């Protein structure tokens, strides 16, 4: 899973990735995904089905402001000569955005 954050102004974007999670045996299965950006610990926390997969250090801890965004797709438009486009080949049932850091227990409760 990847959380890509565009850089402010002309700064490069940063990616926060997990090790490979969606392998063929997981295809066609419902999966609850969550990412928590924790400015206090300076980490991006990736969860699948309520279980923490991996924390990764945020490379840039400036205040996150969501502007133009894509959910489930990645398209780096800055590299116009060789644009990589990755599309979510699935269905999304629900999306929620909180204005605070959720705890491990709160993330796990969302899967029930």
Secondary structure, DSSP 8 states (H G I E B T S, - for coil): -EEEE--STT---EEEE-S----GGGTTS---EEEEEETTTTEEEEEETTEEEEEEE-S--S-----S--SSEEE-TT-TTS--EEE--S--------SS---HHHHHHTT-
